[in-house]
Amino acid sequence: QVQLVESGGGLVQPGGSLRLSCAASGFTFSRAVMSWYRQAPGKERELVALITTSMGTNLGDSVKGRFTISRDNAKNTVYLQMNGLKPEDTAVYFCSALSLGRYWGQGTQVTVSS
């Protein structure tokens, strides 16, 4: 049974930082493309960052230079380091795995507000 469990969300002031974690189980993590998506109220879900099995990364234009995605295959965990947070980064952030199918976590809320 595939499980993706996100953690690390919360309330942060503009300019602050958060690190999201996603613990994975139920599939071969090292062979999965992992990604982070986000969905703000009234908006479509959008890709934030992606990391391939060979550690290649791709970031959305709105987060380039501020966010970093990484993975630890020994811990079956993918991370999203978010720096320089802006109010427009407020959303529910979802972890996703692509491995013989697309799987989603339950999401974690990130709120950027003063």
Disulfide bonds with the S-S distance in Angstrom:
Cys22-Cys95 2.12
